[in-house]
């Protein structure tokens, strides 16, 4: 599993009015990206925002807690596909696997792990 991002939020409140009041208070304290969730299991929860960095999500959570609210953060995860390709190359030829990969997908995270193989008789 790969962590995509972190959600900072205040858990669901008893009513939409309570959530709207807290949203207004957060906006007065210059907290940006505040939204009341209107449906689903987090109905009446308050979303503070998504963060790609865990440390930033923790700082934002602490800032909201400092204002007196029970802020939390959670991870949004997704399955990560990993491909393993074995190939044979002449000793010390240094096939440019990483540059080939980047030419196809610049965001690819490729590792080249050389290993000695036993010759087949």
RODO-521501 format. One record per residue: x, y, z of N, C-alpha, C in turn; residue number from 1; residue in three letters. Coordinates in steps of 0.02 Angstrom, whole numbers, plus 50000, padded with zeros to 5 digits. Atoms other than C-alpha are relative to their C-alpha. Example, Ala and Ser with C-alpha at 12.3 -4.5 7.8 and 13.67 -1.06 7.14 Angstrom:
BEGIN
R  n_east  n_north   n_up  ca_east  ca_north  ca_up  c_east  c_north   c_up  seq  type
R   50045    49941  50000    50615     49775  50390   50045    50060  50000    1   ALA
R   49958    49941  49997    50684     49947  50357   49961    50055  50037    2   SER
***
This chain:
BEGIN
R  n_east  n_north   n_up  ca_east  ca_north  ca_up  c_east  c_north   c_up  seq  type
R   50042    49941  50000    50000     50000  50000   50044    50062  50000    1   UNK
R   49963    49937  50005    50058     50175  49958   49956    50055  50028    2   UNK
R   50037    49943  49973    50007     50331  50054   49997    50054  49946    3   UNK
R   50009    49949  50051    49934     50456  49931   50003    50070  50031    4   UNK
R   50003    49936  49967    49899     50599  50051   49970    49991  50069    5   UNK
R   50025    50000  49932    49844     50644  50227   49942    50050  50005    6   UNK
R   50058    49957  49989    49674     50716  50274   50001    50025  50072    7   UNK
R   50008    49971  49933    49661     50835  50422   49926    50018  50006    8   UNK
R   50072    49989  49993    49484     50843  50491   49979    50002  50073    9   UNK
R   50033    50004  49935    49371     50867  50640   49945    49949  49993   10   UNK
R   50049    50055  50007    49263     50711  50670   49928    50026  49996   11   UNK
R   50070    49980  50009    49076     50715  50632   49969    50029  50064   12   UNK
R   50035    49966  49946    48972     50831  50739   49926    49981  49999   13   UNK
R   50070    50021  49997    48791     50804  50795   49955    50031  49947   14   UNK
R   50044    49968  50049    48717     50929  50671   50041    50042  49951   15   UNK
R   49968    49958  50050    48760     51028  50516   50009    50071  50027   16   UNK
R   49993    49933  49971    48730     51188  50616   50063    50004  50043   17   UNK
R   49939    50001  49960    48867     51139  50739   50062    50003  49956   18   UNK
R   49943    50001  50046    48984     51102  50595   50010    50069  49967   19   UNK
R   49995    49934  50032    48944     51269  50510   50027    50052  50049   20   UNK
R   49974    49953  49950    48977     51364  50673   50075    49992  50010   21   UNK
R   49928    50012  49993    49148     51282  50692   50036    50023  49938   22   UNK
R   49970    49977  50063    49186     51315  50509   50008    50076  50001   23   UNK
R   49996    49927  49997    49147     51500  50534   50054    50022  50048   24   UNK
R   49948    49982  49952    49260     51506  50687   50070    49987  49971   25   UNK
R   49935    50015  50030    49403     51422  50593   50018    50052  49946   26   UNK
R   49988    49949  50051    49384     51545  50449   50020    50067  50031   27   UNK
R   49981    49939  49964    49393     51689  50574   50073    49997  50023   28   UNK
R   49930    50010  49979    49560     51616  50632   50047    49989  49940   29   UNK
R   49960    50003  50063    49623     51619  50450   50022    49929  49982   30   UNK
R   49988    50069  50022    49616     51430  50427   49968    49993  49931   31   UNK
R   50024    50005  50069    49599     51397  50240   49975    49930  49984   32   UNK
R   50025    50065  50026    49514     51256  50143   49955    49962  50049   33   UNK
R   50046    50031  49952    49383     51223  50277   49935    49983  49965   34   UNK
R   50063    50022  50031    49234     51121  50215   49963    49953  50046   35   UNK
R   50042    50047  49963    49089     51033  50298   49982    49944  49952   36   UNK
R   50015    50058  50041    49066     50857  50232   49925    49986  50007   37   UNK
R   50073    50002  49998    48883     50837  50185   49969    49931  49992   38   UNK
R   50030    50067  50008    48863     50650  50155   50051    49946  50016   39   UNK
R   49956    50057  49987    48934     50478  50189   50016    49991  50074   40   UNK
R   49984    50015  49930    49013     50410  50347   50029    50059  50039   41   UNK
R   49972    49941  49968    49095     50578  50383   49952    50060  49996   42   UNK
R   50050    49946  50004    48933     50677  50369   50006    50045  50062   43   UNK
R   49992    49948  49949    48949     50839  50471   50070    50003  50030   44   UNK
R   49930    49991  49980    49136     50817  50492   50026    50061  49963   45   UNK
R   49971    49940  50031    49247     50964  50447   50068    49982  49971   46   UNK
R   49937    50013  50034    49384     50940  50319   50042    50064  50003   47   UNK
R   49955    49943  49997    49533     51054  50348   50045    50001  49938   48   UNK
R   49960    50003  50061    49628     50995  50195   50039    49936  49993   49   UNK
R   49958    50057  50015    49736     50864  50112   50073    50023  49995   50   UNK
R   49929    49984  50000    49925     50862  50132   50040    49941  49975   51   UNK
R   49958    50054  50026    50058     50764  50041   50056    49982  50049   52   UNK
R   49946    50009  49952    50179     50779  50187   49971    49987  50069   53   UNK
R   50026    50018  49934    50146     50694  50355   50016    50054  50052   54   UNK
R   49981    49948  49952    50240     50828  50453   49955    50061  49994   55   UNK
R   50045    49943  50011    50134     50965  50375   49930    49985  50027   56   UNK
R   50066    50020  49975    49975     50868  50416   49999    50001  50077   57   UNK
R   49996    49998  49927    50033     50848  50597   50000    50071  50027   58   UNK
R   49998    49930  49978    50071     51035  50612   49931    50031  49995   59   UNK
R   50067    49972  50009    49900     51080  50543   49952    49972  50052   60   UNK
R   50041    50031  49948    49817     50956  50662   50011    50033  50067   61   UNK
R   49984    49968  49936    49907     51033  50810   49974    50072  50002   62   UNK
R   50026    49931  50002    49858     51209  50754   49925    50001  50015   63   UNK
R   50072    50003  49988    49674     51160  50752   49986    49979  50072   64   UNK
R   50008    50020  49930    49691     51074  50921   50013    50059  50047   65   UNK
R   49984    49941  49960    49769     51233  50991   49940    50047  50004   66   UNK
R   50061    49959  50000    49607     51321  50942   49943    49968  50040   67   UNK
R   50050    50033  49956    49512     51196  51051   49958    49947  49967   68   UNK
R   50040    50050  50035    49448     51071  50923   50037    49934  49996   69   UNK
R   49972    50067  50001    49476     50884  50915   50021    49981  49929   70   UNK
R   49977    50014  50068    49572     50883  50751   50038    49934  49998   71   UNK
R   49966    50064  50012    49638     50719  50681   50027    50000  49929   72   UNK
R   49978    50009  50069    49732     50663  50528   50000    49925  49985   73   UNK
R   50001    50070  50022    49719     50502  50428   50032    49995  49932   74   UNK
R   49967    50013  50064    49806     50424  50280   49949    49977  49948   75   UNK
R   50037    50027  50056    49727     50396  50111   50049    49955  49963   76   UNK
R   49953    50048  50029    49806     50238  50041   49971    49969  49937   77   UNK
R   50019    50032  50062    49803     50150  49875   50049    49942  49987   78   UNK
R   49953    50054  50017    49875     49985  49814   50053    50026  49952   79   UNK
R   49945    49981  50043    50043     50008  49731   50021    49941  49959   80   UNK
R   49978    50054  50044    50085     49903  49580   50075    50003  49993   81   UNK
R   49927    50005  50006    50264     49844  49576   50015    49948  49947   82   UNK
R   49981    50046  50053    50341     49764  49423   50073    49981  50010   83   UNK
R   49933    50026  49993    50495     49656  49427   50019    49971  49932   84   UNK
R   49978    50024  50065    50589     49628  49265   50071    49974  50006   85   UNK
R   49933    50028  50003    50737     49511  49252   50023    50001  49928   86   UNK
R   49972    50002  50068    50849     49531  49101   50073    49982  50005   87   UNK
R   49931    50021  50004    51016     49465  49048   50038    50049  49956   88   UNK
R   49958    49956  50039    51155     49577  48988   50072    49977  50006   89   UNK
R   49929    50018  49995    51338     49550  48951   50032    50035  50060   90   UNK
R   49967    49973  49941    51449     49578  49102   50031    50069  49985   91   UNK
R   49973    49932  50003    51494     49763  49129   49976    50040  49940   92   UNK
R   50024    49961  50057    51389     49825  48982   49960    50061  50022   93   UNK
R   50036    49943  49972    51287     49942  49095   49942    50025  49956   94   UNK
R   50060    49983  50038    51123     49940  48999   49965    50058  50035   95   UNK
R   50029    49940  49969    51040     50111  49030   49926    49993  50020   96   UNK
R   50069    50015  49980    50883     50042  49115   49966    50062  50029   97   UNK
R   50031    49943  49967    50851     50197  49220   49983    50055  49950   98   UNK
R   50015    49948  50050    50865     50319  49074   49945    49977  49952   99   UNK
R   50055    50026  50041    50752     50205  48969   49934    50011  50036  100   UNK
R   50061    49994  49961    50624     50205  49107   49977    50073  50003  101   UNK
R   50018    49929  49995    50628     50395  49127   49977    50028  49934  102   UNK
R   50024    49976  50065    50604     50419  48941   49928    49979  49988  103   UNK
R   50070    50023  50006    50441     50320  48953   49955    50035  50051  104   UNK
R   50039    49969  49946    50382     50391  49121   50048    50037  50047  105   UNK
R   49953    49962  49959    50481     50532  49204   49988    49994  50076  106   UNK
R   50014    50006  49928    50394     50499  49371   50014    49931  50027  107   UNK
R   49989    50069  49977    50441     50315  49379   50057    49997  50050  108   UNK
R   49948    50012  49950    50541     50257  49528   50030    49932  49986  109   UNK
R   49970    50063  50022    50655     50125  49456   50064    49987  50040  110   UNK
R   49938    50022  49968    50789     50028  49546   50032    49949  49955  111   UNK
R   49963    50050  50037    50923     49930  49459   50040    49960  50051  112   UNK
R   49968    50043  49951    50980     49783  49563   50040    49947  49962  113   UNK
R   49961    50051  50036    51124     49690  49480   50009    49938  50044  114   UNK
R   49987    50062  49964    51145     49509  49527   50032    49951  49952  115   UNK
R   49966    50050  50040    51256     49372  49465   49955    49940  49990  116   UNK
R   50041    50058  50016    51169     49229  49379   50047    49942  49985  117   UNK
R   49962    50061  50015    51229     49052  49363   49987    49982  49926  118   UNK
R   50010    50020  50070    51259     49004  49182   49965    49932  49995  119   UNK
R   50036    50062  50011    51144     48869  49118   50044    49953  49957  120   UNK
R   49959    50047  50040    51231     48711  49053   49971    49987  49932  121   UNK
***
